[in-house]
């Protein structure tokens, strides 16, 4: 606390606060100020009822300091700081959320520049705000500003590693950044990894499966594309488009027998679906 021994009593508001008492009528009762020990007892009682009262913790530290009990003073003031910092962190998180919410309102109204400004403000306060990370990253993606979107979405999947939507948005950024007319980065492997992570978390995500299929076909890796589509059909047995893409990919890989088997499987499944309503009508 950086004060000399002679200054110690000056830290304690209770030791000299009544040296200049207000003028009172002669018959008025003047309450004597609490001694340090009395005030300490009162504060300890208060802290028993509310251990999270950081102001009381700090005042107790001041009293310990005034009494020369430096270790106790340090412990209590440190505790007060820890509590106040936790409250400040909670307030920062709440404030960031409010800015992000205001950004969402602006975006819904079509004021994208205003929305982005609000998301940036939210991230200045709390760099881990999920809503601001996602919405700003997506807004930058929509404006083809992929280099700025990438670190935001990488932070997002760090904060929410089990969110398939976050991984999907990041995968699309990686896919764009691998295009030579957009950047000199080689991010396609990262894109593949991100799309695969989407499918681990959400096997029903056909958009991710089809995107991964296209990447593998462009890389002339039809066998990997087939593996993705076979899993997509198993996870989405009622989705015809999954079958059609698998049949087409089998044919590109010259696996015609499997293409025919899948085509027949598709016919049988949807024939049974058509037959079910007819039987109900009867």
N, C-alpha and C positions, 0 to 999 in steps of 0.2 A: 504493500500500500504506500511505500515510499515516503513515510513521515518519520521525523526524529522523535526521540522519546518525549521530548517536551511538547510535541504536537499531539500526542495520543489523545488527550481529553478533547481536543477540538473535533475529532471524528464523531464523537458521541453527542447527538443532538440533545440527549437527556441530561447531560451533566451541567449545561450552562443555559438551558432554555428559559430558566426562571430568574436569571440575574437581574432582569429589568421587568418586574411584574407590573401588570396594568393597575392603575389606581382603582381601588374598590371601596365601597362604603365601609365604615368602621365595623358595622355589625355583620358584614358578609363573611361567610366561611370560605377560607382559601384552602383548596386541597393541596397537600404537599406532593411534589412530583415523586414519581416512583424512583426508587433507587435502582441501580443497575441489576442487583440481584433480584429485586421484585419484578422488574421488567423481563428479565431472563426467564423467571418462573412463568410469567404470563405468556410469553412467546412459546415456551416449550409446551404449555397446555394447549395453545392454539395449534401447534404443529401436530400434536397427538390427534386432534380432530381433523386437521387438513394438512397431511404431510406434503402436499403439492403446492403449498403457498410459498412461492419462491421469494416474495418480498419479506415474509417473516423469516425465512432462512437467511436472507442477506442481513436483516437487522440483527439476528442472533449472532452472526459473524462479526458485525460491528461491535456488539457488546463484548464478545470474547476478546476482540482486538483491544478495546478500551481497558479491559482487565489484564492485558498482557498475555493472554492465553492464545498464542499465535497459531499453534497447530490446530486448535479447535476453530479459530477464526478462518483459517485457510480452508478447512474442510467444509464449513457451512457456506462460505461465499462461493466455493467451487460448486457445491450442490445447487446453489441458487442460479449460477450461470448455466449449469447443465439443464435445469428446468426451463429457464427462460429461452435457451437456444432451441429446446424441443418445441416450445410454443411458437417461436419465430418460424421454425421449419413448417409446422402445421399451417401457420398463417400464410406462408409463402406458397404452399401447395394449394391452399384455398384460393388465394389471389390469382395464381396462374390459371386455375380452373375457371375463374370468373372471366378472365381475358379470353380464354379459349372459347368459352360459351358465347361471349360477345362476337367473337370471330365467326362462329357457326351461324349466328343470326345474320351477320353481314353477308356471309356466303349464300345463305338461303334467299336473301333479298337480291342476290346477284352482284353485290359489291365486293368483288374478289380482292381488289387491291386493299380495301379496308380490312377485309377478313384476314389477309396475309399479315398485315401490320399487327393485328391483334394476336395472331398466333406467335409472331416473333416476340412480341412483348411478353406473352405467357412463358416462352422458352427462356427469355432473359431471367425471369424470376425462378422458374423451375425447369431446368433443361431436360427433365424426365417426364414432363407432362404428356401423357399418352395421346390425348385428343389433339393437342397442338402439333405434336410430331407427325401424327398420321395425316391430319388435314393439310398442314403446310407441305408435307412431302407430296401428297396427292395433287395439290394445287400447282406445285412446281412441275410435277410430271405432266399435268394437263397442258402446261405452257412450254413443254419441251425443254425445261431447265433441269436436265437429268443429273448433272454434276452436283447441283445444290440439293437435289432431292435425295441422292444416294446416302450421304452421312446421316441425314435425318431419319431415314427409314432403317438404316443399320442400327442407329440408337434405339429405334422403336422395337426392333426384334430383340435387342439386348434387354430392354425393359419388360417386354411381353413375349418371351420366347415360345410360348405355346399358342399364339394367336395366328391362325392360318391366313387371316385377311392381311395382317401386317407382312407376313412372309410373301404373300402373293404380290402385294404392291412392290416390295423390294425386288422380287424376281423380275417383274416387268421392267423396272429401271435397269437392272443388270442386262437384260436382253437388249434394251435400246442402246445402252452404252457400248455394247460389243459391235454395233454397226459402224463400219469404217468411216461413213460420211458424218457420223456424230461424234466419235471420239477415237483416240488411239489406244484406249484401254482394251484389255482382253478379259472380259467379264462373263463370257458365256459359261464357263465352268461354275462360277458363282451363281449364275442364273439357274443352271441345272440343279445345283444343290438346293437353292431356294424353292424351286418348283417341287422338288422331291420332298422337301420339308412340309410344304403345303399338303401334299398327298398323304404324308404320314399322319398329319393332324386331322385331315379331312379327306378321307378316301373317296367321298362322293363328289368332290370338286372336279367336274368335267372340264371346266375352263382351263384349270391348271394342267390336267392330263393332256388336253389337245394342244396346249402351248408347248408342253414338253415333247409331244409327238413331233410337232413341226421342227423343233430344234434338232432332235435326233435325225429326222429325215434330211434336213439341210446339211447335217454333218455326215451324211451317208452312213448312218448307223441304224438301219431298219430293224435289226434284232432288238436293240434297246427300245425303239418305238413300239415294237410289238409287245414287249414286256409291260410297258406302261399301259397300253390299251387293253391287254388281257386283264390286268388288274382293274381297269376302269369298268369293263363289262361285268366282272364279278361283283364290284361294289355298286353298279347301277344296272341291274339286270332288266329293268323296265325302260331303259333309255335307248331307243333305236339308233340314235346317232353314234353311240359308243360302238355298237355292232358294225355300222357302216364304215366307220374309220378303221376298225380292226380288219374288216374284210379287205378294204383298199390297201392297207399296209401289208397284209399277207400277200396280196397279189404283187405289190412292188418288190417284195422279197422272194417272189416266185415260189411261194408256199401255197400252191393252188388248192391242194387237197384240204388244207386247213381253212382256206377261204370258203370253199364249198361247204364244209362242215359248219362253219359259223353262220353262213347264209341260211342253211337248213335249220339251224338252231333258232335263228331269228324268226323264220317263218312259223315254226312250231309254237314258239312262245306267244306270238301275236295272233296266231290262229286260235289258240286256247283262250286268249283274252276276248276275241270276237265271239267265241262260242258261249262264253259265260253269260252275257246279257241275253242272248237268244234263248238259252235254257230257262232263264228267269221269266221271260215273256210267256213261255209255254205254261 
